[in-house]
């Protein structure tokens, strides 16, 4: 199983490739960027859990 960091790197490369092909403002680039953002948010929350998410 790939690490989250490896998956993030794959998504980053894919987003740059799509942006190069379709342009930075294309719908496909936007979707790729949103997918990458979701992974980055998971990574950030894993390393820095929000106090609001802690159970009492």
C-alpha positions as CSV (number, residue, x, y, z in Angstrom):
1,X,0.0,0.0,0.0
2,X,1.3,3.4,-0.9
3,X,1.9,6.0,1.7
4,X,-0.3,9.1,1.7
5,X,2.8,11.2,0.8
6,X,3.3,9.1,-2.3
7,X,-0.3,9.4,-3.3
8,X,-0.1,13.2,-2.8
9,X,2.9,13.4,-5.1
10,X,1.1,11.4,-7.8
11,X,-1.9,13.7,-7.6
12,X,0.4,16.7,-7.7
13,X,2.2,15.5,-10.8
14,X,-1.2,14.6,-12.5
15,X,-2.5,18.1,-11.7
16,X,0.5,19.8,-13.3
17,X,0.2,17.5,-16.3
18,X,-3.4,18.3,-16.8
19,X,-2.7,22.1,-16.3
20,X,0.0,21.9,-19.0
21,X,-2.4,20.2,-21.4
22,X,-5.6,22.0,-20.7
23,X,-4.5,25.3,-19.2
24,X,-4.5,26.4,-15.6
25,X,-8.2,27.5,-15.7
26,X,-9.7,24.4,-17.2
27,X,-12.3,22.4,-15.4
28,X,-10.1,19.3,-15.4
29,X,-7.3,21.3,-13.7
30,X,-9.8,22.6,-11.1
31,X,-11.0,19.1,-10.3
32,X,-7.5,17.8,-10.0
33,X,-6.6,20.7,-7.7
34,X,-9.6,20.0,-5.5
35,X,-8.7,16.3,-5.3
36,X,-5.1,17.2,-4.3
37,X,-6.5,19.7,-1.7
38,X,-8.6,17.0,-0.1
39,X,-5.5,14.8,0.3
40,X,-3.4,17.6,1.7
41,X,-6.2,18.4,4.2
42,X,-6.2,14.8,5.3
43,X,-2.4,14.9,5.7
44,X,-2.6,18.2,7.7
45,X,-5.4,17.0,10.0
46,X,-3.5,13.7,10.6
47,X,-0.4,15.7,11.8
48,X,-2.3,18.5,13.5
49,X,-5.7,17.4,14.8
50,X,-8.1,20.1,15.5
51,X,-9.2,20.5,19.1
52,X,-12.8,20.7,17.9
53,X,-12.5,17.2,16.6
54,X,-11.4,15.6,19.9
55,X,-13.9,13.5,21.7
56,X,-14.7,14.4,25.3
